Amino acid sequence: MNSAFRLALYQGPSPSGDEAAAYATIERVLKASSAMGADMAVFPEAYLLGYNLGQMISQPLDGPWIDRLGALAEQTGIAAVIGLSERDGETCFNTAVAIGPDRAIMASYRKIQLWGAREASVWMPGESYATFTYRGRTIGLLICYDIEFPEHVRALVHKGADLIVVPTANPQPFDNVNRFAVPARAMENAISVAYCNYCGTERDATYCGRSLIAGPEGEPLAMAGNTEALLIADIPASADPLDRPTEHLADLKVIP
């Protein structure tokens, strides 16, 4: 069995390109999450420095954004998962990065399922999954549209993940993803899924909020409305993937 793990999710407005505002919020959230005993805090998709900017602001993973985020993680003693636009040479990716309180990058994941022509014009799709182990839990990373494809969640479960963290930028009117798809992904795999969204508006996008942490039977461990919120939940310990509360994985029969 895995040890207890407390997770924080920050739902708030986009920094909309304002780096000072972004880091002021990150510092405030990490301090509050740490004070409440959280092991890790999660921020939305492309939170550095906003999702719907038109011309994206991008940096490599060895750039000053990550240096500053690592310093805040070390200062507050809490890990962080955050979305950003990653530059790799002339190519950009929609990336989620997990940074530990030792300032090291524990994992980075490039979004596989780009959503629509706009994302495809800005980013290249990723080509691999990412999992990492932190404080006794095996954590998988996905981003936004990825969670709408059951195959990606199942692939991470087969890699040992018992918690999947999903930074997102889900706009209205697509809150059916929050209400139905995310709990379904958790229930059908008997894992916890944390879906971290924006609220408010950014240029022509109005985000639907409704961030949530769904437990291994699809139950809401914590959920937000459509305003700024900091969710805190204790993630249930889970056993071997074939010995979880539901028997879907053990019972699954695949017909070739």
N, C-alpha and C positions, 0 to 999 in steps of 0.2 A: 504494500500500500504506500501511496505517496504522502508526504507531509502536508500539513496545512499551508495554504498559500492565499494571501490576501491581495486582491487586484483592485486598482483604481482606474476609472475611465473618465477622461475629461471631455465633456461636450460644451462647445462654445463657438462663438463667431470666428470666422477666418481672420487672420491678421492682415490679409489683403496686401501683402508686400511690405508691411511695416516690421522690419526685423527687430527693432527695439521693443515693440509691443509684443511680438511673438515670444521673445525670451523673457520678458517680464511675466507673461502668463505662465510659461513653462516653469520658471523658478517658483512662482506662487503655488502652482499645482503640485510640484514635486515636494515642496515643504509641507503643504497641507496633507498630501497623501502619506508622506513619511510620518507625520505626527499622528496619523490615524492607523499606523502600523502596517501600511501596505508594503508589499515586496516589490511591486512594479506599478508604474503608471503608464497609461496608453493615451495617445493623442490622435486626432483624425488624419485622414489621407492628405498628403502634401501639406502638412501644417507648416512646414518651412518652405515657402513663405505664403502659402495660399494655393487653393486648387484652381479657381476660376479667374486667373489673372490675365488671360489672353496670351501675352508673351511670358512664358514661364521663366522664373529665376532658378537657376540650377547650379549645383556645386558638386565636386567629387567627394567621395567618402573620406578622403584624407584632408578635407578643407576645413575652414574655420568654423562652419556650423557644427560639425561633429566634435571638434575640439571643445567648443563652448558647451555643448550638450553633455559631453563626458565630464567636464568640470562640475556642472550642476549635479549630475548623478553622484559624483564622488562627494560633493559637499553635503548632499541631503541623504546619502546612504541608501538610495533607492534606484532600481533599474528603470529605464524608460524605453518605450516603443513609440516611434514617431515616423510619420510619413514625410517624404521630401522628394523633390525632383533631383535625381542623381545624374551628374554629367560624367561620362566616361569617354574621354577624347572628344570626338565630334558627335557622339550619340548620347541621348538622354533616356532615362528610365524612370517610371513611377515606382518608387522604392520605399519599403518600410525597413527601418533599422532598429535593432535592439541593442542598447548600450547598458553595460553593468556599472555598478558603483566603483569598480576599479578602472573606469574610463575606457575599457576595451569593448570593441564591437563584438557582441556574442553571435549575431546573425544579421544578414541583410537579404532582403527578398525583393525581386523585381516583378511587378504585376504581370501576370500571364494573360488575363482576359481584359484587354483594353476595351473601353466602352465607347463605341461610336467613332465616327470619322474624326471628331475633334481630338480625342485622345491619341488616335493612330497618327495624326499629323504632328503631334508633339513628342510622343514617346515611342520607343521600340518595345515589343513585348518581351517579358522574361522567358527563360527556357528551363528553369529548374525550381524545385521546392526548397524550403529552408525550415529546419527545425533546430532547436537548441535546448540544452538542459540548464535550468536555473532553479536553485533552492529546492531540488527534489522533483521538479516538474519538467516534463518534456513538452515544449511549446512550439506550435507551428504558426507560421505567418501567412496570411492571405491579405488581399487588398480589395475592398469594395465589391465590384462585379464578380470577382473570383468565387465568392461565397454562394452565388446563385447556381453554381455548377457542382452537383454532389460529388462528382468524380475527384475534384481537387481536395475536398475535405477527406474523402475516403483514402486518397493517396497519402495524406499526412498522418492519418490514423495508422495506416500500415507501416509508416515510419516511426511509430511509437508515440505520436502526439496524444496527450490527454487534455490539452487546452489549446484552442486556436484563437489567436488575436487578429482582429480585422479592422485596421484603420479604414474609414470610408468617408466619402463626400456625397452622400445620397440625397438628391433633391426631391422636392415634391414633384409629382404625386406618387412617388414610388415607395411609400412607406409599407406597402405589402411585403417588401423584403424584410423589413424589421419585424413586422408582426407575425409573418408566417414562415418565410424561408429560413431565417436564422434559428428559431426554435426547432424547426424540422431538422436542420443539419445537426444540431446538438442531440436531439432525441434519437435519430436514426443511427448515430454512431456512439451514443452513450458517453459523450464528452461534454465539456463546457466550451461555449463559444462567446467571445467578447467582441461586440460590434460597436465601434466608436465613431460617431458621426459629428458633423457640424450642426449648428442651428443658425438662424438669422439669414441674411442675404449677402451675396457677393456678386457684384455686377448683375447679370441677368439670371442668376441662380438663387432660388429660395430653398434652403435645406430643410429637411423634414424633422431633424432631431431624432427623438425616439431611440437614442443609444440604449443598448441593453447588454446584460450578461445573462446568457441562458445556461441553465444547469443541464446535467446529463440525462434528464428525462424531459427536456424542453421547457422546464419551469423557469420563470424569470427570477433570477437571484437579485437583480437590481435593474431598474429601468427609469429612463428620463422622459420628460415631456418634450416641448419644443423650445425651451429656454436653456440658458447656461446651467450646467449641473456638474457635480463631481460624484460619480457613482463609486461606491466601495462595496465589495462582496468577498466573502470567503469562498474560494473555489473548492468544491468537494473533492476529497481524495478519491482516486480511482484505481482500480486494480488492473490486472492484465487485460488487454483489449478483448480477449475471449471470455472474460469473467466479469463483465460489467453489468449494471442493473438491467439492461435489456439484452436480448440474445441475438440481435440482428446479425452481428458479425459471425457468430458461431453457426447460425442457421442459414446463412446466405448460400444459395445454390446458384451458380453461374452456368447458363446454358450457352455453349459455344455456337 
